[in-house]
Amino acid sequence: MPRDAHWQETLAANYWKSDYKNHRDTLRYLDAVHAELREVLKVLGLAKRDD
């Protein structure tokens, strides 16, 4: 999909940036985002503190 001409046109039309990640990189990214958001929620008192 990231090389598809229609997708490239959609990116350009919406001023989007292509940031394709394979399965492994996607999991790493989501794990990092989850950890970051969990810390924010803990600071705000909206998540359990499991530490």
Distance bins in CASP14 RR format, pairs under 12 A and 6 or more apart:
PFRMAT RR
TARGET T0000
AUTHOR 0000-0000-0000
RMODE 2
METHOD distances of the structure
MODEL  1
1 7 1 0 1 0 0 0 0 0 0 0 0
1 8 0 0 0 0 0 1 0 0 0 0 0
1 10 0 0 0 0 0 1 0 0 0 0 0
1 11 0 0 0 0 0 1 0 0 0 0 0
1 18 0 0 0 0 1 0 0 0 0 0 0
1 20 1 0 0 1 0 0 0 0 0 0 0
2 8 0 0 0 0 1 0 0 0 0 0 0
2 10 0 0 0 0 0 1 0 0 0 0 0
2 11 0 0 0 0 1 0 0 0 0 0 0
2 16 0 0 0 0 0 1 0 0 0 0 0
2 17 0 0 0 0 0 1 0 0 0 0 0
2 18 1 0 1 0 0 0 0 0 0 0 0
2 19 0 0 0 0 1 0 0 0 0 0 0
2 20 1 0 1 0 0 0 0 0 0 0 0
2 21 0 0 0 0 1 0 0 0 0 0 0
2 22 0 0 0 0 0 1 0 0 0 0 0
3 11 0 0 0 0 0 1 0 0 0 0 0
3 18 0 0 0 0 1 0 0 0 0 0 0
3 20 0 0 0 0 1 0 0 0 0 0 0
4 10 0 0 0 0 1 0 0 0 0 0 0
4 11 0 0 0 0 0 1 0 0 0 0 0
4 18 0 0 0 0 0 1 0 0 0 0 0
4 20 0 0 0 0 0 1 0 0 0 0 0
5 11 0 0 0 0 0 1 0 0 0 0 0
5 12 0 0 0 0 0 1 0 0 0 0 0
6 12 0 0 0 0 0 1 0 0 0 0 0
6 13 0 0 0 0 0 1 0 0 0 0 0
7 13 0 0 0 0 0 1 0 0 0 0 0
7 14 0 0 0 0 0 1 0 0 0 0 0
7 16 0 0 0 0 1 0 0 0 0 0 0
7 18 1 0 0 1 0 0 0 0 0 0 0
7 20 0 0 0 0 1 0 0 0 0 0 0
8 14 0 0 0 0 0 1 0 0 0 0 0
8 16 0 0 0 0 0 1 0 0 0 0 0
8 17 0 0 0 0 0 1 0 0 0 0 0
8 18 1 0 0 1 0 0 0 0 0 0 0
8 20 0 0 0 0 0 1 0 0 0 0 0
9 16 0 0 0 0 0 1 0 0 0 0 0
9 18 0 0 0 0 0 1 0 0 0 0 0
10 16 1 0 0 1 0 0 0 0 0 0 0
10 18 0 0 0 0 0 1 0 0 0 0 0
11 17 1 0 0 1 0 0 0 0 0 0 0
11 18 1 0 1 0 0 0 0 0 0 0 0
11 19 0 0 0 0 0 1 0 0 0 0 0
11 20 0 0 0 0 0 1 0 0 0 0 0
12 18 0 0 0 0 0 1 0 0 0 0 0
19 25 0 0 0 0 1 0 0 0 0 0 0
19 26 0 0 0 0 0 1 0 0 0 0 0
19 29 0 0 0 0 1 0 0 0 0 0 0
20 26 0 0 0 0 1 0 0 0 0 0 0
20 29 0 0 0 0 0 1 0 0 0 0 0
21 27 0 0 0 0 1 0 0 0 0 0 0
21 28 0 0 0 0 1 0 0 0 0 0 0
21 29 1 0 1 0 0 0 0 0 0 0 0
21 30 0 0 0 0 1 0 0 0 0 0 0
21 32 0 0 0 0 0 1 0 0 0 0 0
21 33 0 0 0 0 0 1 0 0 0 0 0
22 28 0 0 0 0 0 1 0 0 0 0 0
22 29 0 0 0 0 0 1 0 0 0 0 0
23 29 0 0 0 0 0 1 0 0 0 0 0
23 30 0 0 0 0 0 1 0 0 0 0 0
24 30 0 0 0 0 0 1 0 0 0 0 0
24 31 0 0 0 0 0 1 0 0 0 0 0
25 31 0 0 0 0 0 1 0 0 0 0 0
25 32 0 0 0 0 0 1 0 0 0 0 0
26 32 0 0 0 0 0 1 0 0 0 0 0
26 33 0 0 0 0 0 1 0 0 0 0 0
27 33 0 0 0 0 0 1 0 0 0 0 0
27 34 0 0 0 0 0 1 0 0 0 0 0
28 34 0 0 0 0 0 1 0 0 0 0 0
28 35 0 0 0 0 0 1 0 0 0 0 0
29 35 0 0 0 0 0 1 0 0 0 0 0
29 36 0 0 0 0 0 1 0 0 0 0 0
30 36 0 0 0 0 0 1 0 0 0 0 0
30 37 0 0 0 0 0 1 0 0 0 0 0
31 37 0 0 0 0 0 1 0 0 0 0 0
31 38 0 0 0 0 0 1 0 0 0 0 0
32 38 0 0 0 0 0 1 0 0 0 0 0
32 39 0 0 0 0 0 1 0 0 0 0 0
33 39 0 0 0 0 0 1 0 0 0 0 0
33 40 0 0 0 0 0 1 0 0 0 0 0
34 40 0 0 0 0 0 1 0 0 0 0 0
34 41 0 0 0 0 0 1 0 0 0 0 0
34 47 0 0 0 0 0 1 0 0 0 0 0
35 41 0 0 0 0 0 1 0 0 0 0 0
35 42 0 0 0 0 0 1 0 0 0 0 0
35 47 0 0 0 0 0 1 0 0 0 0 0
35 50 0 0 0 0 0 1 0 0 0 0 0
35 51 0 0 0 0 0 1 0 0 0 0 0
36 42 0 0 0 0 0 1 0 0 0 0 0
36 43 0 0 0 0 0 1 0 0 0 0 0
37 43 0 0 0 0 0 1 0 0 0 0 0
37 44 0 0 0 0 0 1 0 0 0 0 0
37 46 0 0 0 0 0 1 0 0 0 0 0
37 47 0 0 0 0 1 0 0 0 0 0 0
38 44 0 0 0 0 0 1 0 0 0 0 0
38 45 0 0 0 0 0 1 0 0 0 0 0
38 46 0 0 0 0 1 0 0 0 0 0 0
38 47 1 0 1 0 0 0 0 0 0 0 0
38 48 0 0 0 0 1 0 0 0 0 0 0
38 49 0 0 0 0 1 0 0 0 0 0 0
38 50 0 0 0 0 1 0 0 0 0 0 0
38 51 0 0 0 0 0 1 0 0 0 0 0
39 45 0 0 0 0 0 1 0 0 0 0 0
39 46 0 0 0 0 0 1 0 0 0 0 0
39 47 0 0 0 0 1 0 0 0 0 0 0
39 49 0 0 0 0 0 1 0 0 0 0 0
39 50 0 0 0 0 0 1 0 0 0 0 0
39 51 0 0 0 0 1 0 0 0 0 0 0
40 46 0 0 0 0 1 0 0 0 0 0 0
40 47 0 0 0 0 1 0 0 0 0 0 0
41 47 1 1 0 0 0 0 0 0 0 0 0
41 48 0 0 0 0 1 0 0 0 0 0 0
41 49 0 0 0 0 1 0 0 0 0 0 0
41 50 0 0 0 0 0 1 0 0 0 0 0
42 48 1 0 0 1 0 0 0 0 0 0 0
42 49 1 0 1 0 0 0 0 0 0 0 0
42 50 0 0 0 0 1 0 0 0 0 0 0
42 51 0 0 0 0 1 0 0 0 0 0 0
43 49 0 0 0 0 1 0 0 0 0 0 0
END
